[in-house]
């Protein structure tokens, strides 16, 4: 059985999910499935504006229960 977890994201999580460093400082949560990042959500500031973002790996699509937990 796989293990689904949501926790504060690290720089390594971001690199593993997106394949590169974030272009700015972000505050985020990561959803992992068997310790592999499958979902990301967070925010960053651009001057005085806060921008929220979220991405879900296609592997999580179709796993409605996990997508709800991730959200």
Secondary structure per residue as TSV (DSSP state, phi and psi in degrees):
chain	resnum	aa	ss	phi	psi
A	1	X	-	360.0	137.7
A	2	X	-	-79.8	161.0
A	3	X	-	-114.6	122.1
A	4	X	E	-105.5	132.3
A	5	X	E	-144.1	147.4
A	6	X	E	-124.6	129.4
A	7	X	E	-153.2	169.4
A	8	X	E	-59.7	138.3
A	9	X	-	-80.7	150.0
A	10	X	-	-112.8	169.9
A	11	X	H	-60.0	-39.9
A	12	X	H	-63.2	-37.9
A	13	X	H	-60.8	-45.9
A	14	X	H	-60.3	-47.3
A	15	X	H	-60.1	-41.4
A	16	X	H	-69.3	-37.7
A	17	X	H	-77.7	-46.8
A	18	X	H	-97.8	-15.7
A	19	X	S	80.5	12.2
A	20	X	S	-161.6	169.8
A	21	X	-	-74.9	152.6
A	22	X	-	-67.4	146.2
A	23	X	S	-74.8	-10.5
A	24	X	S	-153.3	175.1
A	25	X	-	-72.3	128.8
A	26	X	-	-124.6	153.8
A	27	X	E	-114.6	121.0
A	28	X	E	-149.9	162.7
A	29	X	E	-112.1	150.3
A	30	X	E	-124.3	139.4
A	31	X	E	-100.3	128.0
A	32	X	E	-118.8	147.6
A	33	X	E	-124.8	114.3
A	34	X	T	54.1	42.6
A	35	X	T	66.5	15.2
A	36	X	E	-109.2	126.0
A	37	X	E	-61.4	126.0
A	38	X	E	-124.5	-7.5
A	39	X	E	-154.0	146.6
A	40	X	E	-139.8	139.8
A	41	X	E	-154.4	140.1
A	42	X	E	-177.9	-157.6
A	43	X	E	-150.5	163.2
A	44	X	E	-148.2	159.3
A	45	X	E	-104.1	135.0
A	46	X	E	-122.2	90.3
A	47	X	T	73.8	-117.4
A	48	X	T	-100.1	0.8
A	49	X	E	-105.0	131.3
A	50	X	E	-94.7	133.7
A	51	X	E	-121.3	128.3
A	52	X	E	-96.1	148.9
A	53	X	E	-143.9	156.1
A	54	X	E	-156.5	145.4
A	55	X	E	-144.0	142.3
A	56	X	E	-126.3	131.4
A	57	X	-	-66.4	143.2
A	58	X	G	-54.3	-26.7
A	59	X	G	-60.5	-28.1
A	60	X	G	-82.8	-21.2
A	61	X	T	-61.1	137.5
A	62	X	T	90.8	-10.6
A	63	X	-	-104.3	70.6
A	64	X	H	-52.3	-44.6
A	65	X	H	-59.4	-44.9
A	66	X	H	-68.4	-36.8
A	67	X	H	-63.7	-38.3
A	68	X	H	-66.3	-43.4
A	69	X	H	-62.6	-40.1
A	70	X	H	-64.0	-42.9
A	71	X	-	-64.3	360.0
